[in-house]
Amino acid sequence: MPRTELDDSGRQLLDQLFDKWSLLVLAALCDRPRRFNELRQHLPAITPKSLTACLRRLERNGVIERVILSTEPVGVEYRISPLGRTLEAPLQTLLGWVHDHLDTINASRSHYDQGRADD
């Protein structure tokens, strides 16, 4: 049985890992290290401001690393950290579940919304 009680720090971590973009950024970085613009191309709906904030949160929590490349001009690359790598299997399971059940969830949402419109 999973533990469901977390202190404020644990709840804050869950909020940051399960926000709108973090899981998708982590999934992209599980494949390979990427630069900022590569991540933007991989997730075209994310704004630069949101991506920057997401990367900073993930780096602060230790699940990704920001690596300064010795190139001209100097470049920055983001990669999954060893701690972040431990999230890969649960992340793939969760994303697979979303993919497998999205049609059912969308139908449920539609049914719920139609019922609410009648209220």
Rosetta blueprint (number, residue, H / E / L):
1 M L
2 P L
3 R L
4 T L
5 E L
6 L L
7 D L
8 D H
9 S H
10 G H
11 R H
12 Q H
13 L H
14 L H
15 D H
16 Q H
17 L H
18 F L
19 D L
20 K L
21 W L
22 S H
23 L H
24 L H
25 V H
26 L H
27 A H
28 A H
29 L H
30 C H
31 D H
32 R L
33 P L
34 R E
35 R E
36 F H
37 N H
38 E H
39 L H
40 R H
41 Q H
42 H H
43 L L
44 P L
45 A L
46 I L
47 T L
48 P H
49 K H
50 S H
51 L H
52 T H
53 A H
54 C H
55 L H
56 R H
57 R H
58 L H
59 E H
60 R H
61 N L
62 G L
63 V L
64 I E
65 E E
66 R E
67 V E
68 I E
69 L E
70 S L
71 T L
72 E L
73 P L
74 V L
75 G E
76 V E
77 E E
78 Y E
79 R E
80 I E
81 S L
82 P H
83 L H
84 G H
85 R H
86 T L
87 L L
88 E H
89 A H
90 P H
91 L H
92 Q H
93 T H
94 L H
95 L H
96 G H
97 W H
98 V H
99 H H
100 D H
101 H H
102 L H
103 D H
104 T H
105 I H
106 N H
107 A H
108 S H
109 R H
110 S H
111 H H
112 Y H
113 D H
114 Q H
115 G H
116 R H
117 A H
118 D L
119 D L
